[in-house]
């Protein structure tokens, strides 16, 4: 009888661990980077570090979204903080970025990597009218494309990053599971004189539909809400 008990216990543990495993989530773009921690943990293993300098002033949210993962995150974020919002759209309409294993997106990223200082390397986007001088904080919400920031959003920051000098910059990144260091590097390259709030908010695709608590905690830690 005791032997039967241990067999049943072992079987229960096995199936319990099996059903807790998630499938690889749908992503804004294919991933090529090894997953990594999006922020620093404290001595107790918590990832809820507070920004020592809470920010004040008007807020602008700038984002791009192809699969609408990032759009869902921004929509939730705007229920919690008062901000203006700009959605970046490619000038070339109707492109199927998902075709041929995201060949178009991969080519766009490759062009930027080859000549990051050349305006012609960046894809055209719809004109954006925004007076950045009116904002103290800019939240940039970006999907990860091939370990980098989505190309259309890079175009906006290439054109306007210099206007964000001295502003508080918050970065929100959506990816399937890959680490976000490449997106952070792109943001800092394109906004070289921004005051980046840390840590960035990293939301995996599997967390998108339940992102409210994550965005709330991040906004509070950054001093953007009380």
SELO-320269 format. One line per 3 residues: number of its first residue (from 1); for each residue x, y, z negated of N, C-alpha, C, CB. Coordinates in pm, whole numbers, plus 50000, padded with zeros to 5 digits. Atoms other than C-alpha are relative to their C-alpha. Last residue first. Glycine has a CB too. Layout:
NUM	X:Y:Z:X:Y:Z:X:Y:Z:X:Y:Z ~ ...
//
This chain:
226	49982:50014:50145:50134:55777:50697:49924:49878:49950:49954:50126:49926 ~ 50127:49996:50071:50183:55774:51072:50029:49981:49853:49901:49892:50054 ~ 50093:49944:49903:50483:55854:51294:49856:50000:49947:50007:49922:50130
223	50049:49873:50050:50733:55808:51011:49901:50067:50093:50114:50092:49976 ~ 49936:49892:49925:50921:55537:51202:49957:50138:49953:49970:49986:50147 ~ 49858:50000:50032:50828:55283:50935:50076:50110:50072:50060:49865:50034
220	49982:49953:50137:50461:55376:50967:50148:50009:49963:49927:49908:49901 ~ 50033:49858:50003:50460:55347:51345:50021:50058:49861:49856:50022:50045 ~ 49892:49926:49934:50641:55012:51322:49974:50150:49995:50015:49954:50145
217	49882:50003:50087:50400:54869:51065:50113:50083:50060:50046:49856:49977 ~ 50029:49919:50118:50096:54978:51267:50122:50008:49909:49881:49943:49923 ~ 49989:49859:49961:50241:54842:51592:49976:50091:49880:49900:50032:50112
214	49860:49971:49966:50307:54503:51433:50016:50147:50038:50048:49910:50115 ~ 49923:49988:50124:49967:54489:51262:50144:50037:50028:49994:49869:49922 ~ 50040:49884:50079:49786:54566:51587:50085:50018:49874:49853:49988:49960
211	49885:49913:50028:49981:54324:51808:49969:50112:49902:50050:50060:50129 ~ 50011:49977:50145:49731:54039:51804:50110:50095:49953:50009:49866:49923 ~ 50142:49988:50035:49662:54013:52179:49979:50027:49852:49927:49875:50040
208	50064:49879:49947:50026:54089:52257:49858:50017:49950:50000:49998:50149 ~ 50048:49920:50113:50191:53833:52028:49911:50116:50046:50117:50053:49921 ~ 50091:50083:50080:50240:53560:52291:49940:50077:49883:50073:49877:49949
205	50127:50013:49929:50387:53823:52524:49898:49920:49921:50021:49934:50135 ~ 49998:50107:49901:50657:53905:52271:49861:49984:50061:50047:49866:49935 ~ 50120:50083:50007:50645:54242:52100:50004:49897:50112:49872:50087:50010
202	49996:50107:49901:50975:54419:52030:49877:49911:49978:50133:49917:49988 ~ 50109:50095:50023:50948:54754:51850:49999:49899:50114:49862:50073:49989 ~ 50103:50001:49897:51283:54932:51854:49892:49899:49962:50061:49966:50140
199	49978:50083:49881:51467:54955:51524:49892:50023:50104:50005:49853:49962 ~ 49964:50141:50009:51549:55234:51505:49929:49934:49882:50152:49983:49988 ~ 50051:50055:50125:51440:55575:51630:50028:49851:49996:49848:50029:49984
196	50072:50127:49996:51658:55705:51911:49962:49953:49860:50083:49893:50071 ~ 49984:50046:50138:51749:56074:51902:49918:49871:49985:49955:50111:49896 ~ 50119:50021:50081:51785:56138:52275:50036:49954:49859:49909:49898:50066
193	49998:49910:50116:52101:56282:52428:49874:49989:49915:50019:50143:50046 ~ 49873:50005:50075:52179:56004:52677:50002:50085:49874:50111:50044:50088 ~ 50028:49889:50093:51818:55949:52787:50122:50014:49910:49867:49974:49915
190	50085:49905:49929:51881:55733:53097:49959:50119:49915:49877:49929:50050 ~ 49929:49949:49882:52177:55545:52951:49920:50111:50068:50029:49886:50101 ~ 49895:49911:50050:52008:55513:52612:50085:50057:50114:50088:49926:49901
187	50060:49880:50058:51692:55374:52771:50107:50099:49955:49909:49963:49883 ~ 50052:49917:49891:51887:55131:52990:49943:50132:49946:49891:49924:50078 ~ 49884:49939:49933:52084:55004:52690:49955:50089:50115:50097:49891:50052
184	49951:49894:50088:51762:54946:52495:50118:50072:50064:50040:49942:49864 ~ 50097:49891:49987:51621:54750:52789:50043:50118:49913:49859:49953:49960 ~ 49981:49939:49869:51936:54536:52803:49906:50117:50022:49981:49897:50109
181	49882:49913:50003:51925:54473:52426:50023:50070:50134:50124:49919:49963 ~ 50030:49872:49936:51567:54343:52446:50121:50093:50008:49890:50069:49926 ~ 49960:49885:50080:51613:53974:52373:49992:50129:50079:50140:49981:49948
178	49863:49951:49987:51425:53723:52583:50025:50123:49915:50031:50031:50145 ~ 49922:50046:50113:51105:53560:52456:50141:50058:50002:50006:49848:49999 ~ 50048:50134:50037:50824:53661:52686:50073:49951:49876:50019:49901:50116
175	49932:50107:49926:50898:54033:52692:49944:49867:49954:50154:50006:49978 ~ 50074:50126:49985:50728:54358:52593:50085:49902:50079:49863:50023:50070 ~ 49964:50090:49891:50938:54649:52466:49916:49874:49996:50148:49964:49995
172	50084:50118:50017:50848:54956:52260:50022:49910:50121:49848:50039:49984 ~ 50003:50096:49890:51113:55228:52230:49917:49879:49962:50143:49957:50039 ~ 50037:50132:50050:51079:55539:52015:49985:49905:50117:49869:50006:49917
169	50036:50098:49898:51271:55850:52119:49970:49866:49933:50112:49984:50106 ~ 50006:50134:50059:51289:56153:51890:49947:49903:50106:49911:49998:49871 ~ 50131:50048:50040:51379:56455:52101:50012:49863:49934:49904:49993:50121
166	50034:49958:50134:51723:56614:52106:49864:49953:49950:50005:50146:49992 ~ 49887:49978:50090:51759:56582:52481:49952:50052:49866:50102:50097:50063 ~ 50032:50057:50130:51433:56465:52637:50114:50016:49900:49965:49853:50016
163	50096:49911:50066:51457:56691:52942:49963:49951:49860:49875:50013:50085 ~ 49925:49885:50050:51773:56505:53049:49910:50099:49927:50071:50070:50114 ~ 49928:50031:50123:51568:56186:53072:50075:50118:49941:50095:49889:50024
160	50038:49913:50112:51326:56335:53323:50078:49977:49872:49855:49982:49972 ~ 50040:49865:49959:51420:56204:53668:49982:50096:49883:49872:49993:50079 ~ 49889:49944:49922:51617:55898:53555:49969:50145:50037:50026:49916:50127
157	49899:49956:50096:51350:55838:53290:50123:50056:50071:50041:49883:49909 ~ 50049:49885:50077:51074:55830:53550:50108:50052:49907:49874:49963:49920 ~ 50005:49885:49911:51275:55603:53780:49955:50126:49926:49906:49973:50118
154	49864:49947:49990:51359:55366:53494:50002:50124:50090:50096:49893:50054 ~ 49982:49919:50120:50985:55330:53440:50140:50058:49995:49972:49916:49874 ~ 50072:49874:49987:50946:55215:53800:50015:50092:49878:49853:49973:50024
151	49941:49901:49911:51233:54963:53759:49919:50129:50011:50016:49941:50135 ~ 50071:50003:49872:51108:54771:53455:50042:50119:50086:49848:50001:49977 ~ 50126:49928:50001:51373:54794:53181:49937:49996:50139:50021:50146:49954
148	49993:49855:49997:51641:54527:53207:49861:50063:49988:50068:50047:50128 ~ 49915:49950:50110:51688:54159:53118:50014:50151:49997:50136:49939:50009 ~ 49865:50056:49979:51537:54042:53450:50101:50064:49904:50045:50022:50145
145	49982:50063:49869:51240:54276:53409:50145:49952:50011:49965:50100:50116 ~ 49865:50045:49966:51141:54359:53050:49998:49932:50137:50056:49903:49892 ~ 49981:50144:49982:50818:54554:53013:50147:49970:50035:49906:49946:50110
142	49944:50059:49879:50843:54908:52879:49991:49849:50001:50143:50043:50016 ~ 50046:50139:50010:50678:55143:52633:50030:49930:50132:49847:49993:49967 ~ 49984:50064:49870:50867:55472:52588:49962:49854:49984:50146:50016:50055
139	49998:50146:50013:50747:55671:52288:50001:49942:50141:49876:49946:49917 ~ 50044:50073:49882:50845:56038:52319:50012:49851:49972:50084:50041:50126 ~ 49973:50144:49996:50863:56254:52008:49946:49942:50130:49937:49928:49878
136	49886:50026:50086:50886:56631:51959:50045:49856:50009:49967:50034:49856 ~ 50002:50120:50084:50660:56707:52253:50129:49988:49919:49981:49875:50086 ~ 50110:49994:50096:50565:57034:52425:50003:49887:49897:49870:49996:50073
133	49963:49908:50107:50903:57066:52598:49892:50011:49893:50028:50138:50058 ~ 49934:50070:50109:50815:56753:52790:50039:50092:49886:50122:49929:50051 ~ 49915:49896:50058:50567:56938:53007:50065:49943:49874:49919:50130:49969
130	49996:50003:50147:50423:56653:53213:50099:50105:49952:50039:49858:49948 ~ 49996:49864:50053:50318:56633:53575:49991:49995:49848:49886:50087:50060 ~ 50043:49989:50139:50407:56294:53719:50015:50145:49956:50082:49904:49907
127	49958:49879:50072:50430:56233:54092:49940:50005:49860:49958:50126:50080 ~ 50094:49890:49983:50365:55871:54189:50049:50122:49922:49857:49958:49953 ~ 50119:50010:50084:50678:55658:54179:49907:50116:50033:50037:50000:49848
124	50085:49881:50008:50959:55594:54427:49880:49973:49912:49954:50045:50140 ~ 50121:50001:49917:51196:55308:54349:49916:50125:49980:49917:49876:49969 ~ 50120:50018:50080:51540:55393:54205:49875:50005:50088:49993:50109:49891
121	50004:50137:50050:51866:55339:54390:49869:49969:49929:50117:49975:49905 ~ 50059:50087:49898:51813:55657:54594:49993:49854:49957:50080:50010:50128 ~ 50146:49990:50003:51870:55864:54280:49934:49907:50100:49957:50143:50027
118	50049:49956:49871:52230:55739:54259:49847:50000:50000:50054:49910:50113 ~ 49995:49854:49999:52378:55718:53908:49947:50061:50129:50141:50047:49977 ~ 50093:49941:50098:52277:55355:53848:49997:50152:50000:50036:49953:49862
115	49971:49856:49996:52440:55234:54171:49907:50075:49904:49983:50054:50144 ~ 49887:49974:49910:52472:54853:54167:50039:50147:50002:49966:49954:50141 ~ 49875:50045:50063:52253:54798:53860:50121:50036:50085:49997:49848:49977
112	49967:49906:50107:51978:55009:54013:50132:49962:49934:49887:50004:49895 ~ 49961:49873:49939:51979:54808:54336:50040:50102:49895:49886:50055:50086 ~ 49865:50016:49945:51978:54478:54145:50050:50131:50061:50001:49889:50105
109	49905:49995:50112:51675:54590:53942:50144:49991:50050:49971:49887:49899 ~ 50000:49863:50051:51480:54667:54258:50100:50015:49886:49860:50039:49953 ~ 49924:49916:49907:51583:54336:54416:50008:50144:49951:49937:49995:50139
106	49860:50035:50015:51465:54139:54111:50087:50088:50089:50022:49852:50033 ~ 49949:49941:50123:51135:54322:54113:50147:49973:49978:49922:49948:49883 ~ 49998:49854:49984:51077:54237:54477:50058:50066:49875:49859:50054:50028
103	49886:49959:49919:51181:53871:54436:50008:50152:50014:49991:49936:50139 ~ 49972:49860:50030:50941:53811:54150:50120:50055:50077:50022:50016:49852 ~ 49928:49994:50127:50957:53433:54191:50047:50143:49969:50121:49906:50003
100	49864:50054:49982:50857:53450:54557:50086:50017:49876:50068:50068:50119 ~ 49975:50089:49886:50554:53670:54489:50147:49956:50004:49962:50069:50131 ~ 49989:50139:50043:50501:53809:54138:50037:49905:50113:49871:49956:49937
97	49872:50021:50068:50580:54168:54238:50020:49854:49960:50009:50089:49878 ~ 50019:50119:50085:50295:54162:54487:50133:49968:49935:49947:49878:50083 ~ 49889:50095:50000:50316:54516:54625:49971:49885:49903:50133:50070:49961
94	50034:50133:49950:49979:54678:54680:50113:49900:50004:49946:50012:50133 ~ 50112:50073:50057:50087:55039:54648:49988:49859:50060:49871:50077:50021 ~ 50032:50103:49900:50428:55192:54715:49893:49908:49941:50128:49918:50041
91	50058:49931:49885:50432:55506:54498:49958:49900:50107:50100:50099:50059 ~ 49915:49998:49880:50482:55294:54187:49931:50073:50115:50036:49856:50043 ~ 50048:50086:49892:50267:55399:53888:50096:50007:50119:49857:50039:50042
88	49920:49991:49878:50381:55541:53553:49948:49900:50102:50149:49976:49969 ~ 49971:50131:49945:50113:55573:53286:50073:50018:50133:49870:49917:50019 ~ 49975:49999:49856:50129:55897:53089:50031:49859:50043:50116:50098:50037
85	49948:50120:49936:49983:55931:52740:50014:50021:50150:49910:49880:49971 ~ 50032:49995:49858:49916:56210:52493:50066:49880:50067:50046:50135:50064 ~ 49893:49979:49902:49934:56114:52127:49940:50019:50139:50099:49882:50001
82	50047:49900:49905:49735:56082:51806:50113:50034:50096:49948:50128:49927 ~ 49923:49877:50004:49840:55758:51639:49946:50095:50105:50151:49973:50022 ~ 49940:49978:50132:49651:55444:51543:50075:50132:49987:50093:49889:49968
79	50108:49999:50099:49407:55380:51826:50052:50038:49862:49931:49865:49995 ~ 50070:49872:49993:49680:55489:52068:49876:50004:49910:49959:50028:50142 ~ 49921:49898:50067:49897:55195:51959:49925:50133:49994:50135:50019:50071
76	50012:50019:50145:49625:54949:52056:50073:50110:49925:50055:49863:49959 ~ 50140:49974:50034:49601:55088:52410:49977:49984:49850:49907:49905:50077 ~ 50017:49855:50006:49980:55097:52431:49858:50037:49960:50036:50065:50134
73	49928:49952:50118:50006:54728:52344:49979:50150:49983:50151:49968:50011 ~ 50075:50044:50118:49736:54631:52595:50066:50053:49872:49991:49846:49995 ~ 50121:49917:50007:49905:54839:52867:49918:49965:49876:49914:49983:50127
70	49959:49873:50060:50234:54664:52793:49882:50095:49986:50110:50066:50084 ~ 49956:50026:50137:50074:54327:52856:50037:50130:49930:50121:49902:49999 ~ 50086:49938:50101:49891:54469:53157:50033:49958:49857:49858:49967:50029
67	50093:50106:50038:50062:54236:53410:49900:50046:49894:50076:49879:49948 ~ 50042:50074:49880:50231:54530:53583:49896:49895:49965:50122:49935:50067 ~ 50048:50135:50026:50267:54788:53306:49955:49936:50130:49886:49999:49896
64	50031:50069:49874:50456:55116:53291:49954:49859:49964:50125:49998:50099 ~ 49986:50145:49982:50469:55347:52992:49973:49958:50143:49905:49927:49906 ~ 49977:50023:49858:50510:55701:52860:50019:49850:50019:50124:50080:50052
61	49973:50140:49968:50362:55790:52521:50013:49988:50151:49886:49906:49944 ~ 50034:50043:49864:50390:56156:52417:50035:49853:50014:50075:50086:50108 ~ 49946:50127:49950:50384:56272:52055:49950:49975:50142:49961:49882:49908
58	50084:50068:49903:50336:56616:51902:50073:49881:50062:49956:50096:50108 ~ 50025:49937:49872:50532:56716:51595:49919:49913:50094:50130:50035:50065 ~ 50118:49915:49999:50697:56551:51296:49982:50056:50140:50012:50113:49896
55	50007:49899:49895:50945:56267:51248:49869:50078:49991:50013:49935:50138 ~ 50133:49998:49937:51033:56073:50935:49988:50117:50097:49889:50009:49893 ~ 50041:49865:49962:51411:56073:50878:49865:49997:50070:50105:50064:50091
52	49974:49906:50109:51529:55766:50683:49954:50142:50031:50147:50002:49968 ~ 49916:49896:49946:51357:55528:50927:50021:50106:49893:49936:50061:50127 ~ 50061:49869:49987:51224:55238:50723:50100:50098:50061:49951:50050:49865
49	49915:49891:50044:51344:54883:50784:49932:50134:50023:50135:49995:50073 ~ 50089:49887:50013:51066:54629:50817:50076:50122:49948:49883:49967:49906 ~ 49967:49914:49888:51252:54323:50943:49905:50120:50000:49991:49922:50133
46	50114:49926:49945:51261:54127:50619:50046:50092:50112:49931:50080:49890 ~ 50047:50059:49876:51527:53863:50554:49882:50071:50061:49966:49859:49977 ~ 50102:50099:50030:51572:53956:50189:49942:49935:50124:49889:50064:49922
43	49940:50109:50076:51903:54130:50249:49900:49892:49962:50064:50054:49876 ~ 49939:49957:50125:51747:54340:50524:50048:49878:49922:49900:50083:49916 ~ 50072:50045:50118:51700:54218:50878:50067:50056:49875:49995:49847:49993
40	49918:50049:50109:51829:54419:51174:49914:49958:49883:50101:50105:49957 ~ 49963:49901:50099:51616:54450:51483:50082:49937:49891:49876:50067:49942 ~ 50019:49865:49950:51509:54278:51806:50038:50108:49900:49858:50019:50039
37	50075:49919:50093:51660:53944:51710:49988:50142:50051:50064:49999:49862 ~ 49922:49948:50109:51773:53744:52010:49913:50086:49913:50122:50078:50051 ~ 50074:49928:50103:51632:53527:52284:50091:50045:49887:49888:49914:49944
34	50022:50084:50116:51885:53435:52553:49926:50078:49893:50132:49948:49945 ~ 49913:49973:50113:51841:53649:52861:49967:49909:49884:49989:50145:49958 ~ 49871:50060:49972:51706:53554:53204:50095:50009:49882:50062:50066:50120
31	49897:49966:50097:51335:53616:53171:50131:49929:50032:49953:49963:49859 ~ 49919:50114:50042:51080:53626:53451:50114:50045:49909:50057:49927:50122 ~ 49914:50042:49890:50857:53937:53447:50081:49879:49954:50094:50117:50047
28	50011:49891:49903:50573:54078:53234:50086:49971:50122:50039:50134:49935 ~ 49917:49884:50022:50566:53737:53066:49973:50109:50102:50145:49962:50002 ~ 49994:49924:49877:50323:53449:53025:50073:50130:49973:49858:50027:50058
25	50108:49911:49964:50411:53260:52711:50018:50063:50136:49986:50107:49897 ~ 49935:49878:49954:50638:52953:52682:49894:50096:50051:50105:49971:50110 ~ 49948:50006:49864:50415:52703:52504:50069:50131:50033:49887:49969:50101
22	50069:49925:49896:50388:52738:52128:50060:49968:50136:50006:50150:49973 ~ 49913:49948:49895:50495:52473:51876:49916:50069:50106:50085:49887:50062 ~ 49961:49863:50032:50271:52438:51572:50088:50062:50107:50071:50003:49868
19	50107:49909:49965:50094:52132:51718:50033:50144:49964:49872:49959:49933 ~ 50023:49998:49856:50416:51930:51719:49896:50103:50037:49956:49863:50049 ~ 49897:49921:49936:50514:52025:51364:49975:50012:50150:50137:49941:49975
16	50013:49862:50047:50180:51899:51228:50103:50090:50066:50014:50007:49850 ~ 50101:49934:49918:50194:51589:51445:49979:50144:49957:49869:49924:49994 ~ 49959:49995:49859:50525:51482:51294:49898:50076:50084:50017:49857:50056
13	49899:49897:49983:50429:51573:50937:50040:50016:50144:50122:49969:49916 ~ 50064:49870:50016:50108:51369:50958:50098:50114:50018:49935:50009:49865 ~ 50075:49971:49878:50291:51068:51100:49934:50137:49991:49893:49892:50025
10	49904:49967:49894:50544:51076:50818:49928:50037:50128:50094:49882:50025 ~ 49941:49870:50031:50269:51091:50554:50094:50044:50111:50073:49996:49867 ~ 50100:49899:49969:50077:50802:50716:50054:50141:49976:49874:49977:49917
7	50017:49999:49854:50389:50583:50718:49902:50108:50041:49952:49861:50052 ~ 49886:49928:49943:50467:50681:50357:49991:50006:50152:50130:49934:49959 ~ 50009:49858:50035:50116:50582:50243:50112:50079:50065:50004:50018:49848
4	50099:49941:49909:50131:50248:50431:49987:50150:49974:49864:49930:49984 ~ 49936:49991:49869:50451:50157:50246:49906:50066:50099:50042:49862:50050 ~ 49909:49886:50005:50285:50239:49913:50067:50021:50135:50105:49981:49889
1	50083:49880:50000:50000:50000:50000:50086:50125:50000:49906:50000:49879
//
